Amino acid sequence: MKKIFIPLIMIALVVSSCSKNETDLIPTSNLMQFVAEYPTTRATASSFETGDAMGVYVSRYEGEMATPLQVSGNYANNVKSVFDGEKWLNSSAIYWAEGKFDVYAYYPYNKPASVDEYKFSVALDQTTEESTDVLSGYEASDFLWAKASGISKMDEVPLSFKHCLSKVVINLVKGEEYEGNIPSEAIVRIHNTIPAAIIDLSTGVVTKNGYESAKSITAKKVSDGVYAAIVVPQRIENRLPLIEVLSHGVSYLVESKFVFRSGTQHVINLTLNNNPDKVKIEIGGEIDNGWE
């Protein structure tokens, strides 16, 4: 038998050429692509920004039977999808096939060790600023979830996200006996809440992690006299120190029972007076899911 020797570099070129040609044979229309809708009640409110990343799981039906979400072994497992300002780009391609699918998505992207009991915690300091590679303490605490059920091939899969945690907005109000102006710079803390949550990624249901201890969260400043923080949904059944305002060496502390509801923005008005012991707390309105 006559032996033919082909240089390795030529073999590499042939393999590379074949791989490229095989990929080119798959129409881009077969790629599963996503469009994500940020949960909001106003067109001018927050939205996804360039560089935001979500995690995507896809499960494929067995006939007409939906298959349960798993940490691995799904049709697609926690694919990272990054928003480039116009569209979402998947870190690895997901191709359409025959049949129906369920798509699960969550934000911000992470590497869950479990889809049934994904452990998530809000930041204790939500005043930290965003950097090139890191979300702000506030945004990193805002867990979003979406699901598209029983879908088949389409141009773009619509994902309508919802807030899964609670948001509390604290308005500092000047009382009749308060001298001067409401402080433009203050430290506002929410006390006695558990910052750790357990999330079911198949349903978006959040429960507090009862094995963790209660801590204090520092709220971010939204504007003069307005502060906000993300809190894990939970019920505070006893009157405990709830909100503290620190300004010019004076501590204004109020106690209250409270129920932080999933997907709800709570508004709390604190009326300040010269006497720190006479702070008045008023629970305002609530907004479900579409936060301002």
N, C-alpha and C positions, 0 to 999 in steps of 0.2 A: 504494500500500500504506500502510495506516495504521500509524504507528509508535507503539509503546507503550513508555514509559520506566518502568522499575522501579528504585527506589532501590537502591544497592549494598548497604546494610545488610539489605534484605529478601532479596536474593540470597544473602547470607552465611548468613542464618538458614535458608533453604530447603536449601542445601547441607549445613549442619550437621545439620539434621533428617534428611535422607536418609542421611547417613553413620551417624548414631546408629541409625536403624531397620535398616539393613543389618547392622550389627554385632549388634543384638539378635536377628536372625534365626538367628544361629549358636548352637546350644545349648552351654551350658557343658560338657556331657558330652563334647563333641568336643575339648575342650582336653586337651593332653597334660600330665599332672601327674606329679610324682615324689615318692617317699618314699626317703630315703637312710638306710642302715644304717651306723653308724660301726663300724669294725673293733675289737672288744674281746673279751676273754675273761671279763669280769666285768660284771655289771649296774651296779656302782657306779663303773666306770672312766669315762674321758673320753667325751664325746659331742658332737654338733654343738650350737652355742650360737646364740642370737639374734644375727643380723647376719652369720653365716658365709655366704660366697658360693662357689658352685661354678660351673664352666663346663660347658656341655652341648652336645654335637654330636649330630645325628641324621642318619643316612643311610637312604635308602629303597631297598628291593630292586627290582631289575628282574625281575619275575616271581618265580622262586625263587632268583635269583642276587643275593647280597649285593654291594653296591657299596662300593669301598674308601673309607676316610675321607680327606677332602681338607681343606686349610686353608680353602678356600671352595668354594662350589658344592654343599654338602651340603643336605639337606632343612632342617636348622637348623644355623647356624654359631656356635659359641661363645656361646650364649645365657647370660647371667648369671642365676643362680637364687639368691635370697637366702632364708635360713631366718628366719622371723618368730617362732620359738619353738614353733610348732605345725605349720606347713607351709612348703613351698618355693614362693616366688613368682617367676615368670619375668619378666625385664625386657621380653621381647616374647613374644606368644602363639605357641604351637606347636600346630597343629591336626592331629588324626588324619585320615588319608585311607585309602583302600583299600590293601591289601597289607601287607607286613611291613617292620619297621624294626630297625636297630641303634642303640642309644643309648650314647654314650660320655660319661663325666663325670669331672672331675678337681677337686681342691681343693688349695690355695686358688686362687681365680679370678685369671686374668691375661689377657694378650692375646698368645698364642703366634704367632710369625711362621712357625712350621712345626709340622705335626702329626707328622712323621716324626722330626724332630730338634729337639724343643722344649728350649731351653736353660734349665736351672733350677739355682739355687745355694742351698746352705744358708747360714744366717747365721753369720758368724765369731764374733759375740757373741750367744749364745743366752740371755743373762741379761736382755736388755732386756724391759721390761714392756709389756703390751698397753695401747693407748690407744683412744680412740673410733673412730678411722679406721684404725689400724694394728695388725696382729697382733703378738704377742710374737715375739721372735727365734726362740724354740723352735718355736712353732706354725707360723710362716711357713715353717719349714724342713721340716715334716712333709708330704710330698707324698702325696696319696691318689688312687686311681684306681678306676673301676668301669665295667662294661659289661653291658648287657642285650641279648641277641642274638635276632634273629628273632622279635620280638614284634609283635603286632597290637593293635588297640584294646582298652584295659583302663582301669579306673578310675584306678589309679595304677601307674606303672612302678617296680618295686623296683630300687634300686641298692645293691648290697652292695660297699662300698668296702674296699680293702686298702691297707696301707702299702707303699710302693714303695722306700723308703730303709731305712737301718739305724738302730737306736737302741742306744746304749751306756749302761748304768747302772753307775756307779762307786760302790762302797761303801768307805768309809774304815774300816779295822778297826784296833783298838788292839793292838799287839804286846806281848809280855811285858816288853820292855825300854823301852816307851814310857812316859814319865812324864807324869802329868796326864791330862786328858780329850781325846778326839778334838776337834779344833777345830770349833766350831759355824759359824764363818765361814772359808772358805778359797776360793782361786781354783783351779779344776781345769781343765786344758786337755788337749785331744787334739791331738797334734802329727803332722805329716807325712802328712796326708790331703788329697786333692784335693777341694775343696768344690763343684766345678762338675760338673753332670751333663747328659747328653743323654737325653731321654725320648721314646719312641715312644708317642704318645697312642692309637694303635690297639690296642696290646698291653699297655701299662703297663710295658714292659721299660726298665730304667734301666742306663746304662753311664756310667762316669766320663769326663769330658772330658779326654782325654790331652794336649790342647794347653794346658791350664792347669797352673799350678805348685801344689805342695803348700803348705798353710798350716796355721795353728793355730786350733782352735775352742775357745772358752770355754764350758764346760758350765753349765747352770743348776742352782741348788740346789733339790732336791726336798724334803729335810728334813735335819736335822742329820746330817752324815756321808754323805749320799746325793746324788749328782749325776747328771745325765743330759744327753745331747746327741744330735742327729740327724746322721748321717754318710752321705755318698754311698757306696754299695756299692763295695768295692774290696779288692784283696789287697796287703798289705804283706809282701813276700817276704824282705826283709833286716831284720836287727835294727837298728831305729832308735829314737830317743827317741819314745815313744808317748804316755805319760800323765805329766803333771806336776801336783804339788800344791804350792801356795804357801801357807804359813801362818806368820805371825809372823816374816817375813823369812827363813824356811828353805824351800828348794826340795827336794822329794822327786821324783826323776825316775826313771822306769823305761823300759827298752828292751824291745821284743818284736816278733816277727812277729805278724801278725793278718790274719784274713779277715772283713771286714764284709759280711754277706750281706743281700741284698734282702729286705725284709719281716720281718727278724729282730731281736729284742731280745737283745742280748748283755749278760751280767753279768760285771763284773770286780771282784774284791775286792783291795784294796790294803792290806796289813798294814804299818803304820807303826812304826818304831822310832826311838830317839833319834838314831841314826846314819842320816843321809839316804841313805847308800850301801847300807843294808841293808833297803831296801823290798822286800817280797815281793809278787809278783803272782800271782793265782790266777784262772783263767778259770772262771766259774760256768756255770750252765745257760743255755739259750736258749729263747725263746718265739717261735713263728712267727706273724706277722701280728697276732694279738690282743695288743697290748702292755698292760702294766699301768701 
